[in-house]
Amino acid sequence: MTHSKHTPPKTLAAFIKRLHFYIGLFVGPFIFISALTGTLYVMTPQLEHWVYHDQLTAHAQGQPQPLSKQIEAAQASLDSPLIIKSVRPAPQAGDTTRVLFRDPTLTRYRAKTVFVDPVTLEVKGDLASYGTSGILPLRITLDFLHKDLLLGDVGRYYSELAASWMWIAALGGLFLWWRQRRSLSRQVKAGSLAHYRSRHSKVALWISAGLIFFSATGLTWSKWAGGNIAQWRQDIGWVTPSPSRQLNDGPGHSVSITNQEFDQVLESARQAGIHAGKIEIVPSYTSDRAWFVREIHRAWPTQVDSVAVNPNNMQVISHAEFEHFPLIAKLIRWGIDAHMGVLFGLPNQLILVAFGLALCTVIIWGYRMWWKRRPTSGDSLIPLTQAWLSLTPLMRLCVIILAVLLGIALPVMGVSLLLFCFIDILRWKYSTHRSSQSAS
């Protein structure tokens, strides 16, 4: 019994191979930049402590002053009055307390942080800070470099493009490795191209799970796909529990606060089970909202309990305990923290550095293979459109449906896929035209 030359598995492999090539050629540089900047980011916590040692370190020993007095010292150091955004008491002896102010001149950094010695009330300096992790200028720069190349919202498309395609590149690479695993092992000695292909495949295989993980967690921060993911999580109930801060149903009005309220709210939160050293107190400036106190220790074991405190009677009105989070919420929390390199401290950082460097190397090897084989022709250079047309009708329909669904969920991927197809059709027509001219 004879078989068709282009059997379904073979045509599918040709299609995936061409798609994998396009991802590597066009998206590879963006994935490379994302991996490199992410690697630099996770390497900096210790460097940040060294660079900002004077601001972060309190040398005096003794009993800490009340938090209200520490806040007063921070306020006195300002050139002009600013509204308190939050306060982070010194986690342990030798650390400074951080008082975060809303500074309209720091639109991107979110807060101006004043560092106060909790014992002597000496102001150790002030710096811009950003995010729940409270990163300082050095890491802020690397964070935005990783997120948007310091280009603002426009730059976020680059990181979303990389995250959108990375998991597909990983799955496609796994499929191609599985089909070629025996031939790869036999061809390693055939020449440098086979040697690079073998190393590219092996290292990519080792980091494939990481590619999928970082793609999934990275998409949660993206602009378009991240919004879709957030809405999807909301619809199915995969949201992170948070205490309700609502005090009454009526409209709220502005209220003034005193520094002494920080002492009282802190005491109420401690009595309610907020025991972590690293905590943040967020005041409320309206009558219908409670104060918010949360743990921000995201290493292992994770301490992210939070409470809402009524400033009128200092009673805790709502409580969210990580121990009682749904499993999905815990996995999301751990996944994000692992992505940032904070879950297990230094071991987490070292793993991310190894992964980032391996990914950069895999991409370089991929470009080296393309450069060496670029003049040749063959099955690997079949246009994507032609490879798709070679599929069975059912396969073509499945590809279209999957592409549409992914394009809706991941808009940047959808637009880039259309661009891939456009370039591919132009190349196919150009190749066909040249072939016809050569034949004539």
N, C-alpha and C positions, 0 to 999 in steps of 0.2 A: 504494500500500500504506500503510495507516494504522499508526501506532505508538501504544503506550500512553502515556498522559500521564506516568506514573511509570516511566521507563525505569531499568534497573539503575544506570547511571552517575549519574543524577540522584538516585535514592533513596540511593545510597551517599554522595553529596556532602551530602545533607540530614542523614544520620546523623553523618558526620564533623563537619559544621558544628555540630551540636548538642553533640556530645561536646567539641569544641574550646571551645565557649562555656562548658560546665560546668567544664572545666579552668581556664579563665581566671577565671570567677566565684568558684569555691570554692578552687582551689589557687593562683590568682594571688597572693594576699597572702603565702602562704608562700614562693613563688618569689621575690617581691619582697624579702622580708626576707633570704632566703638570698643573693640577689645583692648586696644592700646591705651586709650584714655581711661577705661575702666580699671585696667591693671595699675595705672599710675595712681588712681584714686584710692584703691584699697591698700596701697603701700604707704599712705601718708598719715595714719593716726598717730604713730609714734613720732613722726617728723613734726606734726602739728604741736604735740606736747613739748618738743624741743624748741621749736621756733617761738612759741608763745608761752614759754616757761614762766616769764615774769608775771604775765596776766593770770595764769592758771594756778600758780602756786602761792600758798600762804605759809610763811615761815614761822609765824608766832604760835606758841603753844599756850593752851589755857581754855577757859570756858567761853564758848561762842556768845556773842551779844545777841539780844533778841533780833529776830528777823526784821522787825520794823525799824530798828536803829540802823541795820545794814542798808535797808532801802533808803533811809534818810541820807546816809552818807553818799549813796550812788546819785541821788537827786541833787545833792549839793554840788556834785562835781560837774554838772551839766552847764553849758553856756546859756541855754534857754530851757524852760520847762518842756518836758515831753510826757506823753501818756504811757503808763506802765503797760506793757503787753503781757508779761509774765515774769515770774521769779523762780529761780532754780537754786534752792539752798545748797550750801557746800555739802557734797555727798559724804565726805569723810575728812578727818583731820589732815591738814596740809593742802586742802583744796580751797578755792575761793568761791564765794557766792556770786551767781550771775543774775543781774537785774536787767531784763530786756525791755527796751523802750521802743515805741513806734516812732520811727524817724522818717518823715516824708522825703528826705533827701536820699534815702537808701531804698528806693522802690523795688529793687531786685533782690536785695539781701534780706529784706523783711524786718530786720531789727538791729538796733544799736545796743550792744551788750556792755554793761559796766561791771567790772570785776572788783569785788570787795573782800578784803580780809575779814572773816567773820569774828575774829578775836579783837584785832586792833581797830577795825573799821577803816583801815587805810584803803584807798582806792588804788588798785594796781594797774589800772588802765581801762581802755575801752576799745572794742573792735566790732566790726559788722559780723552778724551771725545769720544762719539760715537753717530752716527746717527743724523738725523735732529732735534730730540728733545734735543740733546746735553747732554745726561745723563752722569754722572760722575762715578768714579770707583765703588762706592757701588752699584748703579743701573746697571752698566755695568755687574758686576758679576752676579747679579740676572737675568738680561736679557739673558745672555748666558746660565745660568743654566736652564732657562725656555726653551730656544731655542734648546740647544744641550748638556745639562748636562756638559758643559765645555770640551767636547770631540772633538770639531771641526766638520767637515763635517760628520763624522761617526755618531756623536750624533744627527744630525738633523733627522735621520731616526726615532728616538723615538717619536719626536713631530709630525712628519708627520703621523706616525702610529696612534697616539692618535687622531689627527684631522680627519683622514680619516674615522675612525670607529665611532666617537662620534655621528654623526648625524644619522647613521644607528641604533646605540644602542637606541637613543632617539625615532626614529620612530617605531622601533620594540617594545620598551617598551610601547609606547602609544597604539599600536595595542593589545598587551597582556593585558594591563589594561582595555581596552574597552571590551574585551571578558570576563574578570574575575571580573569586577567591582562589580557585585552583590554578587558573592561568597566570594570575599575578605571582604566585609562589614559584611557578616554573620560569617566568620571564625576567626575574630580578637580575640575572646575570647577562641578559641579552644586550643591555646597554644602559646608558644614563637615564634615558626617558623612562624605561621600566623601573629603574631604581627609584626615581622620584615618585612615580605612580605608586609604588609599593609603600614607600614611607608616608606619602600623602594619605593613602587609604588606612594604614595602620594607626597613625596618630589620630586621624579623624574618627576612627572607630573607637579609640580610647576616650575621646572627649564628646562623643555623640550625645550621651545622656545630658552632659552639661550644656550642650548647644540647645537642646530642647528646653531644659530648665531655665536658662538665662533668656531665651526667647520669650517664654511664657511670662516670666516675672517682669521682664523688661517692657512687655506690651502693656502691663498695667499702668505704667507711667506715661505712655504715649498719648498724643493729643486726640487722635480720632479713634483708633482701636481701643485706647484706654477708656474713652467715654462709653463705647459700646460694651466693653467688659464690665464697667461699673454698673451700667443699666441692667445688664444681664444678671449680675450678682444680686442686684436689688430685686429683680423680678422673681428669682428663685429662692431668695432668702439667705444667700451666702454673704451676709453683711457682718462686719465686725461689731459686736455689741458695744454700746456706749451708754453711759448714764444719761437720763433725761435731765436737762437743765431748766425745763419749763417750771416756773413758779405759780403762774396763774393764767387764766384764759384771756384776761383783758389786755389791752394794749399797754406796753411798758413805757415808762418815762425815764429820762436820764437821772442818774443818781451819782453823788460824789462818794468816794471811798477814802478811808484812812489807812495809814500804814499799819496801825494796830490790828486791823482786820486780817492782815496776812498772818499775824501770830495766832489769832483765834481760829482761822480757817485751817491752818497747818495743824493745830492741836486737835481739832475735830477729825481731820483726815487721818491722823496717826491713830486716834482711838478707834476709827472705823476699819483699820487694817491696812492702811497704806504704810508699809514698813520699809520699802526700798530706800537705799541711800539717794539714788538719783530720782528726783521727783520734780514736777513743774506745777506751779500754782498760777492759774489763769483767772484774773478778777473779772467781775461783771460790772458794767457801767449802766445797766438798765434794770428797772425794778422787776421785770418779769423773767429774769435769767439768774440762775444760781452760779456760784463760783465753781470752778472746775479744778480738781487736783488729780494728777495722773502720775503713775510711775513710768519712767522712761529708760529703765534698764533692760536693754534688748539682747543682752548676752544670754548664756545658758547658766542657770535656769532663767527663763524669761519672766520678767516682772513688769507687767503693763496693766495692773489693776487701776481703776479710776473711780472717783466719787464726785457727786455734785453736792455742794454745801449751801444751804440757805443762809445768806449773810444776816438775815433778820434775827434768827435765833441760834445760828451756828449748828443746826441739825443736818445730818446727812440725809438727803431725800432720795438718792438713787446711787446704786453701786454696780459696777461691772467688774467681775473677777475673771481673770484669765483662766483659772482652773475650771470654770464653768462655761467657757467658750465652747461652741460647737467645734467638732473636729476640723471642719473645713476652714473655719475662721483661724484656728490655731495653725493649720498648715500654711495658710496665706501669710500669716504673721511671720512664721519661721522662714518661709520661702523668700519674702522680701528682705528679711534681716540677713539671710545667708547670701543673697545677691549683693548686699552692701558690704559683706565681709565682717559683720559685727556679731553674728550668732555665737560662734565659738572662739572669738578673739583671734589670737595669732594663728592657730591652725587653719581657721577659716580664711584668713588673709593669704597664707602660703598656698592653699589649694587654689584660690582665685588667681594668684599670680602665675602659678604653673599652668592653669587652664588658659589664661589670657595669652601667655607667651606661646603655648602650643597652638592655639588658634591662629595667631599671627604667622607662625611658621607654616602651618598647613596652607594658608592663603598664598604665601610666598611660593611654596612648592607648586601650588596649582598654577600660578602665573608662569612659573618656570616650565612646566609641562606644556602649557599653551604656546609659549614662545618657541619651544623646540619643535613642536609638531605643526606650527601654523601653516607651512607651505603645503602640507600633505592634504590629501582628500581621502574620503572613505566614509564608512557608515557613521563614524562619530561626528562627521560634518554635515549630515543630513539636516536640512533646515527644520526648525521646530514645526512649522506648518505642515511640511511634507510628512514628518514623523507622525503628526496627529492624524493626517489623512490616511495613513497606513494602518491605523488602529481599526478594530472591528467597530461597527456602528454602535454597539452597546458601550464600548470603551469610550468612543468619542462623546456620546451623550453623558456618560458619567464624568468625564473631564470637564465638559461645559457646565454641568450642574455644580460640581465642586468648585470650579473657578468663580462662578457667579456668587455662590454662598460665601466663599472666602473673601471675594471682592467687596461684598456688603459688610461683612464683619470687620475686615481689615482694609479700609479704603485705600491706603497708600500702596498696599500690595496689588489691589485691583488696578489702579492707575498704572503702576509700573509694569504689570503683566500686559496691559494693552500696548504699552510702549515696546515691550519685548516683541510682541507679535507684529507690530508695525515695522520695526527694524528687520525682523526676520523675513517678512513678506518682501520688503525692498531688496534684501540680500538674495532671496530666492529668485525674484524677477531678474536681477542683475546677472546672477549665475546662469539662468536659463538663456538670457540674451547673449551672453558671451559664448555659451555652448553652441547656440545656433549659428553665431557668426563663425566660430571655428569650424563647424561642420560644413558650412558653405564655402 
